[in-house]
Amino acid sequence: MDISPCGHEFAISLLQMRSENDLYKRIQTILTELLPDIPMAMYLAPSLSDKERLKLLALSSSKTPPDLEYLLARAETLKHKHILFGDNHLCIVLRSNKAIMGLLWIGEKLPTARSYLIAHLINVFYHQLNTLALSRIDPLTQLLNRQTFDDKVIEITTGEGFVIEREQQGVRKWYLALFDIDHFKIVNDNFGHVIGDEVLLLVAQQLKDNFRAEDFVFRYGGEEFAVLFQAHDRSEAGSLLNRVRKVISAFNFPQVKKLTISIGYTVLEEIAQVSELVHEADLALYYAKKHGRDQVVDFEELGIAGQAKAETDIELF
Ligand SMILES: Nc1nc2c(ncn2[C@@H]2O[C@H](COP(=O)(O)OP(=O)(O)OP(=O)(O)O)[C@@H](O)[C@H]2O)c(=O)[nH]1
């Protein structure tokens, strides 16, 4: 096989990546180098615990990939196979304990040796992705942990992030929302920590289910969550957050039954420091807590935006 030495180099380079962002970029470069001008699409589960939600990472979209349902159905029928050879396409299946965790669709027939090389590299990529992901996951909720938060904000604000392509319907901005469960101490006091943990898990699940696959949901602290998400403007962001707030207040938690959350949010500015952004969302959250809880507050609406910004500027010098 003429490309095996460089295949080895590619595999090593994947294992050397220390951030998921770099890893995504590296596999993209490798695939476009090995398969120039060949249409490709990759579907990946956002996490090992989230295998039902495969998301599309568009690598090259010059040809529409077949329907995901069709590909999954084919992969399911060929139980142990990792490569599905079609007449004019190829599909590499990533499996973990029999569950399908990802698919790479290639819109052309390739020589067998090259197909196996790509399959090998995709598996190395996936292995490394999981290794990196495990260090960024909160063990209780399976959400991203706080350590990952700053990196993600910096990636977004500097435009360095690997962004999943979605059909653009106008310019959307990124927002940061902080969520805090109201009176959570009472849950622990009345029902014990095990039930408290279960509530955290269920709230985390609701948050994941109610944001898009390309948004980022973090466990930010004990009973505090952070979400980085996109919206066209502040009012759309507020509506979205209010919808999530209502979903949670309508949810029937085992034993505890009803709970509410308070939410503070702000827009991500390109030049802002991470701590400044968090400070803004935190001020809005604090306001929500002080004014009755179970509500969404936009930092901009506090009327202290200018003042708070000025204070932060002073702190910086
Ligand atoms: N079960 C459980 N409880 C936690 C965890 N982390 C933090 N907590 C609890 O979360 C509670 C937070 O309480 P407070 O900060 O007083 O806030 P609160 O009772 O939610 O009240 P408000 O935020 O003012 O509405 C504390 O009792 C913590 O012990 C966790 O991982 N599991």
The ligand as an ORCA input file, in Angstrom:
! r2SCAN-3c Opt
* xyz 0 1
  N     -26.950     16.553     46.167
  C     -26.017     17.450     45.840
  N     -26.079     18.681     46.388
  C     -25.143     19.586     46.019
  C     -24.112     19.270     45.116
  N     -23.349     20.377     44.964
  C     -23.865     21.351     45.735
  N     -24.956     20.886     46.396
  C     -25.825     21.578     47.357
  O     -26.495     22.648     46.735
  C     -26.962     23.528     47.764
  C     -26.853     24.953     47.298
  O     -27.433     25.746     48.270
  P     -27.435     27.327     48.246
  O     -26.204     27.831     47.545
  O     -27.712     27.774     49.628
  O     -28.599     27.731     47.302
  P     -30.107     27.262     47.210
  O     -30.588     26.485     48.390
  O     -30.250     26.581     45.868
  O     -30.868     28.638     47.207
  P     -30.961     29.723     46.027
  O     -29.849     29.438     45.035
  O     -30.756     31.021     46.730
  O     -32.300     29.591     45.424
  C     -26.106     23.225     48.999
  O     -26.932     22.621     49.954
  C     -25.069     22.231     48.485
  O     -24.717     21.286     49.471
  C     -24.077     17.941     44.584
  O     -23.215     17.574     43.780
  N     -25.047     17.077     44.968
*
